[in-house]
Amino acid sequence: MLVGSGLDGGRSIGGYGERVSGELVDLTSGDVGDTLLTARHLGATLLALGDVDPKELSPITGVLA
């Protein structure tokens, strides 16, 4: 869960399949897509929120306002 300013809030990222397994995510929209979401993506998103360049890491830009 992410809370605070700089976020496009009130939404969920990704989704679940019929067997309640996590779906791949589109990092630019936050919808179901083609990337396996990992803790590195969350860390990169937190860095981006703090105005720190996440370099080669890929933030979830779909949640950034």
PDB file of N, CA, C and O in Angstrom:
ATOM      1  N   MET A   1       0.852  -1.168   0.000  1.00  0.00           N
ATOM      2  CA  MET A   1       0.000   0.000   0.000  1.00  0.00           C
ATOM      3  C   MET A   1       0.898   1.231   0.000  1.00  0.00           C
ATOM      4  O   MET A   1       1.851   1.321   0.774  1.00  0.00           O
ATOM      5  N   LEU A   2       0.585   2.159  -0.862  1.00  0.00           N
ATOM      6  CA  LEU A   2       1.285   3.432  -0.919  1.00  0.00           C
ATOM      7  C   LEU A   2       0.303   4.540  -0.569  1.00  0.00           C
ATOM      8  O   LEU A   2      -0.815   4.575  -1.083  1.00  0.00           O
ATOM      9  N   VAL A   3       0.726   5.442   0.309  1.00  0.00           N
ATOM     10  CA  VAL A   3      -0.114   6.549   0.742  1.00  0.00           C
ATOM     11  C   VAL A   3       0.729   7.811   0.737  1.00  0.00           C
ATOM     12  O   VAL A   3       1.874   7.791   1.188  1.00  0.00           O
ATOM     13  N   GLY A   4       0.187   8.892   0.239  1.00  0.00           N
ATOM     14  CA  GLY A   4       0.893  10.159   0.312  1.00  0.00           C
ATOM     15  C   GLY A   4       0.692  11.009  -0.927  1.00  0.00           C
ATOM     16  O   GLY A   4       0.022  10.612  -1.880  1.00  0.00           O
ATOM     17  N   SER A   5       1.291  12.186  -0.885  1.00  0.00           N
ATOM     18  CA  SER A   5       1.185  13.085  -2.033  1.00  0.00           C
ATOM     19  C   SER A   5       2.073  12.570  -3.157  1.00  0.00           C
ATOM     20  O   SER A   5       3.021  11.822  -2.919  1.00  0.00           O
ATOM     21  N   GLY A   6       1.766  12.970  -4.361  1.00  0.00           N
ATOM     22  CA  GLY A   6       2.537  12.529  -5.514  1.00  0.00           C
ATOM     23  C   GLY A   6       2.070  11.212  -6.101  1.00  0.00           C
ATOM     24  O   GLY A   6       2.693  10.681  -7.020  1.00  0.00           O
ATOM     25  N   LEU A   7       0.963  10.677  -5.566  1.00  0.00           N
ATOM     26  CA  LEU A   7       0.431   9.399  -6.038  1.00  0.00           C
ATOM     27  C   LEU A   7      -0.935   9.583  -6.669  1.00  0.00           C
ATOM     28  O   LEU A   7      -1.715  10.441  -6.257  1.00  0.00           O
ATOM     29  N   ASP A   8      -1.211   8.773  -7.666  1.00  0.00           N
ATOM     30  CA  ASP A   8      -2.543   8.698  -8.257  1.00  0.00           C
ATOM     31  C   ASP A   8      -3.291   7.644  -7.445  1.00  0.00           C
ATOM     32  O   ASP A   8      -3.274   6.465  -7.800  1.00  0.00           O
ATOM     33  N   GLY A   9      -3.942   8.051  -6.372  1.00  0.00           N
ATOM     34  CA  GLY A   9      -4.512   7.126  -5.392  1.00  0.00           C
ATOM     35  C   GLY A   9      -5.872   6.572  -5.752  1.00  0.00           C
ATOM     36  O   GLY A   9      -6.429   6.849  -6.814  1.00  0.00           O
ATOM     37  N   GLY A  10      -6.385   5.782  -4.831  1.00  0.00           N
ATOM     38  CA  GLY A  10      -7.714   5.212  -4.977  1.00  0.00           C
ATOM     39  C   GLY A  10      -7.817   4.120  -6.011  1.00  0.00           C
ATOM     40  O   GLY A  10      -8.861   3.957  -6.643  1.00  0.00           O
ATOM     41  N   ARG A  11      -6.733   3.357  -6.198  1.00  0.00           N
ATOM     42  CA  ARG A  11      -6.763   2.319  -7.223  1.00  0.00           C
ATOM     43  C   ARG A  11      -5.875   1.159  -6.823  1.00  0.00           C
ATOM     44  O   ARG A  11      -5.056   1.261  -5.910  1.00  0.00           O
ATOM     45  N   SER A  12      -6.052   0.072  -7.516  1.00  0.00           N
ATOM     46  CA  SER A  12      -5.229  -1.128  -7.332  1.00  0.00           C
ATOM     47  C   SER A  12      -4.324  -1.284  -8.544  1.00  0.00           C
ATOM     48  O   SER A  12      -4.646  -0.816  -9.636  1.00  0.00           O
ATOM     49  N   ILE A  13      -3.197  -1.939  -8.345  1.00  0.00           N
ATOM     50  CA  ILE A  13      -2.244  -2.178  -9.424  1.00  0.00           C
ATOM     51  C   ILE A  13      -2.296  -3.659  -9.784  1.00  0.00           C
ATOM     52  O   ILE A  13      -2.258  -4.516  -8.901  1.00  0.00           O
ATOM     53  N   GLY A  14      -2.383  -3.960 -11.076  1.00  0.00           N
ATOM     54  CA  GLY A  14      -2.399  -5.349 -11.533  1.00  0.00           C
ATOM     55  C   GLY A  14      -3.732  -6.017 -11.307  1.00  0.00           C
ATOM     56  O   GLY A  14      -4.778  -5.368 -11.330  1.00  0.00           O
ATOM     57  N   GLY A  15      -3.689  -7.320 -11.088  1.00  0.00           N
ATOM     58  CA  GLY A  15      -4.910  -8.076 -10.885  1.00  0.00           C
ATOM     59  C   GLY A  15      -4.604  -9.529 -10.592  1.00  0.00           C
ATOM     60  O   GLY A  15      -3.441  -9.910 -10.457  1.00  0.00           O
ATOM     61  N   TYR A  16      -5.647 -10.343 -10.492  1.00  0.00           N
ATOM     62  CA  TYR A  16      -5.519 -11.761 -10.191  1.00  0.00           C
ATOM     63  C   TYR A  16      -6.214 -12.584 -11.250  1.00  0.00           C
ATOM     64  O   TYR A  16      -7.234 -12.170 -11.802  1.00  0.00           O
ATOM     65  N   GLY A  17      -5.660 -13.757 -11.536  1.00  0.00           N
ATOM     66  CA  GLY A  17      -6.267 -14.686 -12.477  1.00  0.00           C
ATOM     67  C   GLY A  17      -7.347 -15.508 -11.808  1.00  0.00           C
ATOM     68  O   GLY A  17      -7.655 -15.302 -10.634  1.00  0.00           O
ATOM     69  N   GLU A  18      -7.919 -16.432 -12.545  1.00  0.00           N
ATOM     70  CA  GLU A  18      -9.022 -17.240 -12.020  1.00  0.00           C
ATOM     71  C   GLU A  18      -8.597 -18.145 -10.876  1.00  0.00           C
ATOM     72  O   GLU A  18      -9.445 -18.568 -10.089  1.00  0.00           O
ATOM     73  N   ARG A  19      -7.313 -18.456 -10.759  1.00  0.00           N
ATOM     74  CA  ARG A  19      -6.807 -19.270  -9.638  1.00  0.00           C
ATOM     75  C   ARG A  19      -6.193 -18.402  -8.547  1.00  0.00           C
ATOM     76  O   ARG A  19      -5.421 -18.889  -7.721  1.00  0.00           O
ATOM     77  N   VAL A  20      -6.530 -17.141  -8.543  1.00  0.00           N
ATOM     78  CA  VAL A  20      -6.067 -16.144  -7.580  1.00  0.00           C
ATOM     79  C   VAL A  20      -4.532 -16.042  -7.572  1.00  0.00           C
ATOM     80  O   VAL A  20      -3.920 -15.827  -6.526  1.00  0.00           O
ATOM     81  N   SER A  21      -3.934 -16.196  -8.737  1.00  0.00           N
ATOM     82  CA  SER A  21      -2.503 -15.957  -8.871  1.00  0.00           C
ATOM     83  C   SER A  21      -2.322 -14.576  -9.488  1.00  0.00           C
ATOM     84  O   SER A  21      -3.126 -14.142 -10.313  1.00  0.00           O
ATOM     85  N   GLY A  22      -1.264 -13.895  -9.081  1.00  0.00           N
ATOM     86  CA  GLY A  22      -1.030 -12.534  -9.555  1.00  0.00           C
ATOM     87  C   GLY A  22      -0.800 -12.478 -11.056  1.00  0.00           C
ATOM     88  O   GLY A  22      -0.114 -13.330 -11.620  1.00  0.00           O
ATOM     89  N   GLU A  23      -1.371 -11.483 -11.692  1.00  0.00           N
ATOM     90  CA  GLU A  23      -1.197 -11.251 -13.118  1.00  0.00           C
ATOM     91  C   GLU A  23       0.025 -10.357 -13.345  1.00  0.00           C
ATOM     92  O   GLU A  23       0.469  -9.668 -12.426  1.00  0.00           O
ATOM     93  N   LEU A  24       0.559 -10.368 -14.547  1.00  0.00           N
ATOM     94  CA  LEU A  24       1.640  -9.473 -14.913  1.00  0.00           C
ATOM     95  C   LEU A  24       1.097  -8.047 -14.976  1.00  0.00           C
ATOM     96  O   LEU A  24      -0.105  -7.847 -15.147  1.00  0.00           O
ATOM     97  N   VAL A  25       1.984  -7.054 -14.838  1.00  0.00           N
ATOM     98  CA  VAL A  25       1.565  -5.657 -14.718  1.00  0.00           C
ATOM     99  C   VAL A  25       2.187  -4.795 -15.813  1.00  0.00           C
ATOM    100  O   VAL A  25       3.336  -5.006 -16.204  1.00  0.00           O
ATOM    101  N   ASP A  26       1.425  -3.831 -16.300  1.00  0.00           N
ATOM    102  CA  ASP A  26       1.945  -2.789 -17.185  1.00  0.00           C
ATOM    103  C   ASP A  26       2.401  -1.648 -16.279  1.00  0.00           C
ATOM    104  O   ASP A  26       1.569  -1.005 -15.639  1.00  0.00           O
ATOM    105  N   LEU A  27       3.696  -1.388 -16.212  1.00  0.00           N
ATOM    106  CA  LEU A  27       4.236  -0.401 -15.277  1.00  0.00           C
ATOM    107  C   LEU A  27       3.803   1.026 -15.595  1.00  0.00           C
ATOM    108  O   LEU A  27       3.770   1.864 -14.694  1.00  0.00           O
ATOM    109  N   THR A  28       3.474   1.324 -16.830  1.00  0.00           N
ATOM    110  CA  THR A  28       3.082   2.688 -17.180  1.00  0.00           C
ATOM    111  C   THR A  28       1.637   3.014 -16.839  1.00  0.00           C
ATOM    112  O   THR A  28       1.300   4.176 -16.615  1.00  0.00           O
ATOM    113  N   SER A  29       0.785   2.004 -16.796  1.00  0.00           N
ATOM    114  CA  SER A  29      -0.621   2.259 -16.489  1.00  0.00           C
ATOM    115  C   SER A  29      -1.051   1.656 -15.151  1.00  0.00           C
ATOM    116  O   SER A  29      -1.993   2.142 -14.525  1.00  0.00           O
ATOM    117  N   GLY A  30      -0.365   0.603 -14.713  1.00  0.00           N
ATOM    118  CA  GLY A  30      -0.774  -0.099 -13.497  1.00  0.00           C
ATOM    119  C   GLY A  30      -1.791  -1.184 -13.751  1.00  0.00           C
ATOM    120  O   GLY A  30      -2.184  -1.898 -12.829  1.00  0.00           O
ATOM    121  N   ASP A  31      -2.224  -1.318 -14.995  1.00  0.00           N
ATOM    122  CA  ASP A  31      -3.191  -2.349 -15.359  1.00  0.00           C
ATOM    123  C   ASP A  31      -2.480  -3.680 -15.601  1.00  0.00           C
ATOM    124  O   ASP A  31      -1.254  -3.758 -15.528  1.00  0.00           O
ATOM    125  N   VAL A  32      -3.243  -4.707 -15.883  1.00  0.00           N
ATOM    126  CA  VAL A  32      -2.671  -6.001 -16.229  1.00  0.00           C
ATOM    127  C   VAL A  32      -1.865  -5.816 -17.515  1.00  0.00           C
ATOM    128  O   VAL A  32      -2.338  -5.190 -18.463  1.00  0.00           O
ATOM    129  N   GLY A  33      -0.635  -6.368 -17.545  1.00  0.00           N
ATOM    130  CA  GLY A  33       0.238  -6.143 -18.693  1.00  0.00           C
ATOM    131  C   GLY A  33       1.237  -7.251 -18.909  1.00  0.00           C
ATOM    132  O   GLY A  33       0.860  -8.420 -18.997  1.00  0.00           O
ATOM    133  N   ASP A  34       2.523  -6.900 -18.998  1.00  0.00           N
ATOM    134  CA  ASP A  34       3.536  -7.864 -19.401  1.00  0.00           C
ATOM    135  C   ASP A  34       4.754  -7.956 -18.486  1.00  0.00           C
ATOM    136  O   ASP A  34       5.737  -8.593 -18.866  1.00  0.00           O
ATOM    137  N   THR A  35       4.735  -7.347 -17.291  1.00  0.00           N
ATOM    138  CA  THR A  35       5.885  -7.337 -16.397  1.00  0.00           C
ATOM    139  C   THR A  35       5.548  -8.010 -15.078  1.00  0.00           C
ATOM    140  O   THR A  35       4.514  -7.723 -14.475  1.00  0.00           O
ATOM    141  N   LEU A  36       6.421  -8.908 -14.630  1.00  0.00           N
ATOM    142  CA  LEU A  36       6.266  -9.531 -13.317  1.00  0.00           C
ATOM    143  C   LEU A  36       6.665  -8.514 -12.255  1.00  0.00           C
ATOM    144  O   LEU A  36       7.824  -8.104 -12.199  1.00  0.00           O
ATOM    145  N   LEU A  37       5.736  -8.109 -11.426  1.00  0.00           N
ATOM    146  CA  LEU A  37       5.975  -7.101 -10.398  1.00  0.00           C
ATOM    147  C   LEU A  37       6.835  -7.688  -9.282  1.00  0.00           C
ATOM    148  O   LEU A  37       6.543  -8.769  -8.771  1.00  0.00           O
ATOM    149  N   THR A  38       7.897  -6.971  -8.905  1.00  0.00           N
ATOM    150  CA  THR A  38       8.800  -7.417  -7.841  1.00  0.00           C
ATOM    151  C   THR A  38       9.002  -6.297  -6.828  1.00  0.00           C
ATOM    152  O   THR A  38       8.545  -5.172  -7.029  1.00  0.00           O
ATOM    153  N   ALA A  39       9.684  -6.615  -5.751  1.00  0.00           N
ATOM    154  CA  ALA A  39      10.013  -5.615  -4.732  1.00  0.00           C
ATOM    155  C   ALA A  39      10.910  -4.521  -5.311  1.00  0.00           C
ATOM    156  O   ALA A  39      10.867  -3.381  -4.849  1.00  0.00           O
ATOM    157  N   ARG A  40      11.719  -4.852  -6.312  1.00  0.00           N
ATOM    158  CA  ARG A  40      12.581  -3.841  -6.954  1.00  0.00           C
ATOM    159  C   ARG A  40      11.743  -2.743  -7.616  1.00  0.00           C
ATOM    160  O   ARG A  40      12.130  -1.574  -7.605  1.00  0.00           O
ATOM    161  N   HIS A  41      10.602  -3.118  -8.190  1.00  0.00           N
ATOM    162  CA  HIS A  41       9.719  -2.118  -8.796  1.00  0.00           C
ATOM    163  C   HIS A  41       9.153  -1.188  -7.720  1.00  0.00           C
ATOM    164  O   HIS A  41       9.064   0.021  -7.930  1.00  0.00           O
ATOM    165  N   LEU A  42       8.779  -1.741  -6.590  1.00  0.00           N
ATOM    166  CA  LEU A  42       8.272  -0.921  -5.492  1.00  0.00           C
ATOM    167  C   LEU A  42       9.365   0.010  -4.983  1.00  0.00           C
ATOM    168  O   LEU A  42       9.109   1.189  -4.741  1.00  0.00           O
ATOM    169  N   GLY A  43      10.571  -0.503  -4.820  1.00  0.00           N
ATOM    170  CA  GLY A  43      11.691   0.327  -4.380  1.00  0.00           C
ATOM    171  C   GLY A  43      11.978   1.446  -5.360  1.00  0.00           C
ATOM    172  O   GLY A  43      12.224   2.580  -4.947  1.00  0.00           O
ATOM    173  N   ALA A  44      11.952   1.152  -6.645  1.00  0.00           N
ATOM    174  CA  ALA A  44      12.185   2.177  -7.666  1.00  0.00           C
ATOM    175  C   ALA A  44      11.088   3.234  -7.629  1.00  0.00           C
ATOM    176  O   ALA A  44      11.356   4.416  -7.843  1.00  0.00           O
ATOM    177  N   THR A  45       9.866   2.817  -7.362  1.00  0.00           N
ATOM    178  CA  THR A  45       8.750   3.754  -7.265  1.00  0.00           C
ATOM    179  C   THR A  45       8.940   4.679  -6.073  1.00  0.00           C
ATOM    180  O   THR A  45       8.699   5.882  -6.175  1.00  0.00           O
ATOM    181  N   LEU A  46       9.369   4.127  -4.944  1.00  0.00           N
ATOM    182  CA  LEU A  46       9.618   4.948  -3.753  1.00  0.00           C
ATOM    183  C   LEU A  46      10.760   5.934  -3.999  1.00  0.00           C
ATOM    184  O   LEU A  46      10.690   7.081  -3.558  1.00  0.00           O
ATOM    185  N   LEU A  47      11.805   5.500  -4.695  1.00  0.00           N
ATOM    186  CA  LEU A  47      12.900   6.415  -5.050  1.00  0.00           C
ATOM    187  C   LEU A  47      12.390   7.548  -5.931  1.00  0.00           C
ATOM    188  O   LEU A  47      12.726   8.710  -5.703  1.00  0.00           O
ATOM    189  N   ALA A  48      11.580   7.217  -6.935  1.00  0.00           N
ATOM    190  CA  ALA A  48      11.032   8.227  -7.831  1.00  0.00           C
ATOM    191  C   ALA A  48      10.149   9.224  -7.070  1.00  0.00           C
ATOM    192  O   ALA A  48      10.153  10.417  -7.375  1.00  0.00           O
ATOM    193  N   LEU A  49       9.393   8.736  -6.082  1.00  0.00           N
ATOM    194  CA  LEU A  49       8.567   9.632  -5.261  1.00  0.00           C
ATOM    195  C   LEU A  49       9.420  10.605  -4.466  1.00  0.00           C
ATOM    196  O   LEU A  49       9.000  11.732  -4.204  1.00  0.00           O
ATOM    197  N   GLY A  50      10.625  10.173  -4.079  1.00  0.00           N
ATOM    198  CA  GLY A  50      11.540  11.027  -3.328  1.00  0.00           C
ATOM    199  C   GLY A  50      12.457  11.841  -4.219  1.00  0.00           C
ATOM    200  O   GLY A  50      13.463  12.371  -3.747  1.00  0.00           O
ATOM    201  N   ASP A  51      12.131  11.949  -5.497  1.00  0.00           N
ATOM    202  CA  ASP A  51      12.937  12.689  -6.478  1.00  0.00           C
ATOM    203  C   ASP A  51      14.358  12.161  -6.602  1.00  0.00           C
ATOM    204  O   ASP A  51      15.295  12.924  -6.841  1.00  0.00           O
ATOM    205  N   VAL A  52      14.513  10.853  -6.439  1.00  0.00           N
ATOM    206  CA  VAL A  52      15.798  10.193  -6.632  1.00  0.00           C
ATOM    207  C   VAL A  52      15.697   9.364  -7.904  1.00  0.00           C
ATOM    208  O   VAL A  52      14.743   8.605  -8.079  1.00  0.00           O
ATOM    209  N   ASP A  53      16.674   9.505  -8.793  1.00  0.00           N
ATOM    210  CA  ASP A  53      16.672   8.765 -10.052  1.00  0.00           C
ATOM    211  C   ASP A  53      16.873   7.278  -9.758  1.00  0.00           C
ATOM    212  O   ASP A  53      17.914   6.899  -9.221  1.00  0.00           O
ATOM    213  N   PRO A  54      15.893   6.422 -10.099  1.00  0.00           N
ATOM    214  CA  PRO A  54      16.031   4.993  -9.828  1.00  0.00           C
ATOM    215  C   PRO A  54      16.988   4.288 -10.784  1.00  0.00           C
ATOM    216  O   PRO A  54      17.144   3.069 -10.714  1.00  0.00           O
ATOM    217  N   LYS A  55      17.635   5.045 -11.682  1.00  0.00           N
ATOM    218  CA  LYS A  55      18.623   4.545 -12.652  1.00  0.00           C
ATOM    219  C   LYS A  55      18.064   3.403 -13.490  1.00  0.00           C
ATOM    220  O   LYS A  55      17.095   3.604 -14.222  1.00  0.00           O
ATOM    221  N   GLU A  56      18.647   2.212 -13.402  1.00  0.00           N
ATOM    222  CA  GLU A  56      18.220   1.093 -14.254  1.00  0.00           C
ATOM    223  C   GLU A  56      16.984   0.373 -13.720  1.00  0.00           C
ATOM    224  O   GLU A  56      16.459  -0.522 -14.384  1.00  0.00           O
ATOM    225  N   LEU A  57      16.516   0.745 -12.542  1.00  0.00           N
ATOM    226  CA  LEU A  57      15.313   0.135 -11.990  1.00  0.00           C
ATOM    227  C   LEU A  57      14.078   0.740 -12.659  1.00  0.00           C
ATOM    228  O   LEU A  57      14.116   1.881 -13.120  1.00  0.00           O
ATOM    229  N   SER A  58      13.005  -0.009 -12.711  1.00  0.00           N
ATOM    230  CA  SER A  58      11.788   0.453 -13.371  1.00  0.00           C
ATOM    231  C   SER A  58      10.696   0.745 -12.343  1.00  0.00           C
ATOM    232  O   SER A  58      10.132  -0.180 -11.758  1.00  0.00           O
ATOM    233  N   PRO A  59      10.392   2.039 -12.118  1.00  0.00           N
ATOM    234  CA  PRO A  59       9.292   2.361 -11.190  1.00  0.00           C
ATOM    235  C   PRO A  59       7.931   2.081 -11.817  1.00  0.00           C
ATOM    236  O   PRO A  59       7.810   1.963 -13.036  1.00  0.00           O
ATOM    237  N   ILE A  60       6.937   1.980 -10.993  1.00  0.00           N
ATOM    238  CA  ILE A  60       5.563   1.812 -11.440  1.00  0.00           C
ATOM    239  C   ILE A  60       5.028   3.217 -11.707  1.00  0.00           C
ATOM    240  O   ILE A  60       4.391   3.815 -10.840  1.00  0.00           O
ATOM    241  N   THR A  61       5.281   3.735 -12.887  1.00  0.00           N
ATOM    242  CA  THR A  61       4.909   5.109 -13.191  1.00  0.00           C
ATOM    243  C   THR A  61       3.398   5.305 -13.254  1.00  0.00           C
ATOM    244  O   THR A  61       2.920   6.439 -13.224  1.00  0.00           O
ATOM    245  N   GLY A  62       2.651   4.225 -13.341  1.00  0.00           N
ATOM    246  CA  GLY A  62       1.198   4.317 -13.375  1.00  0.00           C
ATOM    247  C   GLY A  62       0.588   4.799 -12.071  1.00  0.00           C
ATOM    248  O   GLY A  62      -0.585   5.171 -12.053  1.00  0.00           O
ATOM    249  N   VAL A  63       1.349   4.804 -10.969  1.00  0.00           N
ATOM    250  CA  VAL A  63       0.817   5.295  -9.697  1.00  0.00           C
ATOM    251  C   VAL A  63       1.318   6.695  -9.365  1.00  0.00           C
ATOM    252  O   VAL A  63       0.834   7.320  -8.422  1.00  0.00           O
ATOM    253  N   LEU A  64       2.284   7.190 -10.133  1.00  0.00           N
ATOM    254  CA  LEU A  64       2.831   8.517  -9.867  1.00  0.00           C
ATOM    255  C   LEU A  64       1.931   9.583 -10.479  1.00  0.00           C
ATOM    256  O   LEU A  64       1.528   9.484 -11.638  1.00  0.00           O
ATOM    257  N   ALA A  65       1.621  10.607  -9.680  1.00  0.00           N
ATOM    258  CA  ALA A  65       0.733  11.677 -10.167  1.00  0.00           C
ATOM    259  C   ALA A  65       1.502  12.683 -10.986  1.00  0.00           C
ATOM    260  O   ALA A  65       0.922  13.652 -11.477  1.00  0.00           O
TER     261      ALA A  65
END
